[in-house]
Amino acid sequence: MKTVKTTKYVQDLKDKSVSELNEELTAAKKELFNLRFQNATNQLDNTSRIKEVRRNIARIQTILASRNQ
């Protein structure tokens, strides 16, 4: 079930250009790396954020793939 927040995020992604999406993807991957690092050192409080960022990366990649067709 999609939430309003997710729907708005996906719509915002669809409105961005390919270069902006690539920048967003790079930032999300860096964030995921940092979250994993924090998790490994037991410094991460909100572990559900990892799942959320992974899904956001997948959303960005899906939109990029659909534009390349």
C-alpha positions in Angstrom: 0.0 0.0 0.0 1.5 3.3 -1.1 1.4 6.2 1.3 0.9 9.8 0.4 4.6 10.5 1.2 5.8 7.8 -1.1 3.5 8.9 -3.9 4.7 12.4 -3.6 8.4 11.3 -3.6 7.9 9.2 -6.7 6.1 12.1 -8.5 9.0 14.5 -7.5 11.4 12.0 -9.0 9.5 11.8 -12.2 9.6 15.5 -12.6 13.4 15.6 -12.4 15.9 15.4 -15.3 18.2 12.4 -15.9 21.2 14.3 -14.5 19.2 15.3 -11.4 18.2 11.7 -10.9 21.8 10.5 -11.2 22.8 13.0 -8.5 20.0 11.8 -6.3 21.1 8.2 -6.9 24.7 9.0 -5.9 23.5 10.8 -2.8 21.2 7.9 -1.8 24.0 5.4 -2.3 26.4 7.4 -0.1 23.7 7.7 2.5 23.1 3.9 2.4 26.9 3.3 2.8 26.9 5.7 5.8 23.9 4.0 7.4 25.5 0.5 6.9 28.7 1.8 8.5 26.8 3.2 11.5 24.8 0.0 11.8 28.0 -2.1 11.9 29.5 0.1 14.7 26.2 0.1 16.6 25.7 3.8 16.2 22.4 3.6 14.2 19.2 4.2 16.1 16.7 4.0 13.3 17.5 0.7 11.4 14.3 1.0 9.3 16.0 3.9 7.4 18.3 1.4 5.6 15.3 -0.3 4.1 13.7 3.0 3.1 16.9 4.2 1.4 17.3 0.9 -0.4 13.8 1.2 -1.8 14.4 4.8 -2.8 17.5 3.7 -4.7 15.3 1.1 -6.5 12.7 3.7 -7.3 15.3 6.1 -8.8 16.9 3.2 -10.9 13.4 2.2 -12.1 12.6 5.7 -13.3 16.1 6.0 -15.0 15.6 2.6 -16.7 12.2 3.6 -18.0 13.6 6.8 -19.5 16.4 4.9 -21.3 13.9 2.8 -23.3 
